[in-house]
Amino acid sequence: MRAYVFPGQGSQSVGMGAELFDTAPEELAAADAILGWSVRDLCLRDPEQKLNQTAWTQPALYVVNALAFLKGVREKRARPDMVAGHSLGEYNALFAAGAFDFVTGLRLVQRRGALMGEAKGGGMAAVIGLTPDRVASVLRSAGLDSIDLANLNAPDQCVISGPASAFDAAEPVFLEAGAQHFKRLPVSAAFHSRYMKDAAQEFASYLEDFVLSTPRIPVISNAEAKPYPAGALKRLLVEQITSSVRWSDSVRYLLAQDNATIEEVGPGRVLTALVAKVRRAEGR
């Protein structure tokens, strides 16, 4: 079983896509027309320092991930049997599985990024060295009930999400509980938490105008860590905005398949490192 996995926010960097843009002039022109700005210019030069702003990051990364996948298709590389993506990357997984075309996926991502970028006052932090269960226990015992578990990335790596004001109190609590690192992330909102409810509701309304297809191959859902069930595309894409990204469980599902190989498609190697952590923990 061959699986492709697509990265999300955090994998972007100036220079990404340099080897891809000339391979897909039609898709690049379509993306620029939809977005109203040059994807190539943003990714290669970032003249206005917008690449790390959510409303620009998400569509830019979607395009680069998609072009990386399409390059493989044109070079007749082996097609995946399953796909998954981390947060934003799930849209690339759905594109690769035929749930929608490149342009439809970009329009969805553009709206998603804009809505998530409008949320303010929140923050996120990576907690390294504690299991997700231990992180949840620390939050409960310390009375930090305004903070949610956002990303369950690896057996010893979680991201928490909540009001920015809550992290001053959270940091010493987690370090005392044995966390190796507590790193605040450069974001302006509490992604993948209850605080994204308004964005999720508006995105649900936007989705009503789209017709999505049943994926041709299994796509592992961030929210449920198993393949999308029939008829659940829109529901799970809305839930994904407020739900935890169950990445460790998603990787475990992939590794449980016969002769599983997992390949990251897109810039960076963030997911490759996380997959390796899950493999070691599972003894695979």
Long-range contacts (C-beta under 8 A, 24 or more apart in sequence): 1-81, 1-82, 1-254, 1-257, 1-258, 1-259, 1-260, 1-261, 2-78, 2-79, 2-80, 2-81, 2-82, 2-261, 2-263, 3-80, 3-81, 3-82, 3-83, 3-84, 3-254, 3-257, 3-260, 3-261, 3-262, 3-263, 4-69, 4-80, 4-82, 4-83, 4-84, 4-93, 4-96, 4-262, 4-263, 4-264, 4-265, 5-83, 5-84, 5-85, 5-86, 5-89, 5-93, 5-254, 5-262, 5-263, 5-264, 5-265, 5-271, 5-275, 6-65, 6-69, 6-83, 6-84, 6-85, 6-86, 6-89, 6-90, 6-92, 6-93, 6-96, 6-264, 6-265, 6-266, 6-271, 7-61, 7-65, 7-85, 7-86, 7-89, 7-264, 7-266, 7-267, 7-268, 7-270, 7-271, 8-61, 8-85, 8-86, 8-87, 8-88, 8-89, 8-90, 8-245, 9-54, 9-57, 9-58, 9-61, 9-87, 9-88, 10-185, 10-270, 11-61, 11-266, 11-267, 11-268, 11-270, 11-271, 12-43, 12-51, 12-52, 12-57, 12-60, 12-61, 12-267, 13-51, 13-267, 13-268, 14-43, 14-44, 14-45, 14-46, 14-51, 15-43, 15-44, 16-43, 16-60, 16-61, 16-64, 16-267, 16-268, 17-43, 17-44, 17-63, 17-64, 17-67, 17-267, 18-43, 18-44, 20-64, 20-67, 20-68, 20-71, 21-67, 23-67, 23-70, 23-71, 23-74, 24-67, 24-70, 24-71, 27-63, 27-66, 27-67, 27-70, 27-102, 28-63, 28-67, 30-102, 30-103, 30-106, 31-59, 31-63, 31-106, 34-103, 34-106, 34-107, 34-110, 35-59, 35-106, 35-110, 39-63, 39-64, 52-186, 53-117, 54-113, 54-116, 54-117, 54-187, 54-188, 54-189, 55-113, 55-114, 55-116, 55-117, 56-113, 57-88, 57-113, 58-88, 58-109, 58-110, 58-112, 58-113, 58-116, 59-106, 59-109, 59-110, 59-113, 61-88, 61-89, 61-266, 61-267, 62-88, 62-91, 62-92, 62-105, 62-106, 62-109, 63-106, 64-266, 64-267, 65-89, 65-92, 65-265, 65-266, 65-267, 66-92, 66-95, 66-102, 66-105, 66-106, 68-265, 68-266, 68-267, 69-95, 69-96, 69-265, 70-102, 72-265, 80-217, 80-263, 81-217, 81-218, 81-257, 82-217, 82-218, 82-219, 82-220, 82-227, 82-254, 82-257, 83-217, 83-218, 83-219, 83-220, 84-219, 84-220, 84-250, 84-251, 84-254, 85-222, 86-151, 86-222, 86-245, 86-247, 86-270, 86-271, 87-151, 87-191, 87-192, 87-222, 87-240, 87-245, 88-112, 88-113, 89-266, 89-271, 90-219, 90-221, 90-222, 90-237, 90-240, 92-265, 92-266, 93-219, 93-220, 94-212, 94-215, 94-219, 94-233, 96-265, 97-215, 97-216, 97-217, 97-218, 97-219, 98-213, 98-215, 98-216, 98-217, 99-212, 99-213, 99-214, 99-215, 99-219, 99-233, 100-210, 100-212, 100-213, 104-210, 104-212, 107-210, 108-206, 108-207, 108-210, 108-237, 111-203, 111-206, 112-203, 112-241, 115-199, 115-202, 115-203, 116-189, 116-191, 116-196, 116-199, 116-241, 117-188, 117-189, 118-199, 119-188, 119-189, 119-190, 119-191, 119-195, 119-196, 119-198, 119-199, 120-188, 120-189, 121-163, 121-164, 121-189, 121-190, 122-161, 122-162, 122-163, 122-164, 122-187, 122-188, 122-189, 122-190, 122-191, 122-193, 122-195, 123-161, 123-162, 123-163, 123-164, 123-166, 123-167, 123-184, 123-185, 123-187, 123-188, 123-189, 123-190, 124-150, 124-159, 124-160, 124-161, 124-184, 124-185, 124-187, 124-190, 124-191, 125-159, 125-160, 125-167, 125-170, 125-171, 125-182, 125-183, 125-184, 125-185, 126-157, 126-158, 126-159, 126-181, 126-182, 126-183, 126-185, 127-157, 127-158, 127-159, 127-160, 127-174, 127-179, 127-181, 127-182, 128-156, 128-157, 128-179, 128-180, 128-181, 128-182, 128-183, 129-156, 129-178, 129-179, 129-180, 129-181, 130-156, 130-158, 130-174, 130-177, 130-178, 130-179, 131-155, 131-156, 132-158, 132-248, 134-177, 134-178, 135-160, 135-174, 138-173, 138-174, 138-177, 139-170, 142-169, 142-170, 142-173, 144-169, 144-170, 144-173, 148-190, 148-192, 148-193, 148-194, 148-195, 148-244, 149-244, 150-190, 150-191, 150-192, 150-193, 150-244, 150-245, 151-192, 151-244, 151-245, 151-247, 152-244, 152-245, 152-246, 152-247, 152-248, 152-249, 153-245, 153-247, 153-248, 153-274, 154-247, 154-248, 154-274, 154-277, 154-278, 154-281, 155-248, 155-277, 155-278, 155-281, 156-277, 157-274, 157-277, 159-185, 159-192, 161-190, 161-191, 161-192, 161-193, 161-195, 162-190, 162-193, 162-195, 163-190, 163-195, 191-241, 192-240, 192-241, 192-242, 192-243, 192-244, 192-245, 193-242, 194-242, 196-241, 196-242, 197-242, 199-241, 200-238, 200-239, 200-241, 200-242, 203-237, 203-238, 203-241, 204-234, 204-238, 207-234, 207-237, 207-238, 210-234, 220-250, 220-253, 220-254, 221-250, 222-246, 222-247, 222-250, 225-249, 225-250, 225-252, 225-253, 226-253, 247-274, 248-274, 248-278, 251-275, 251-278, 251-279, 252-278, 252-282, 255-279, 255-282, 255-284, 260-284
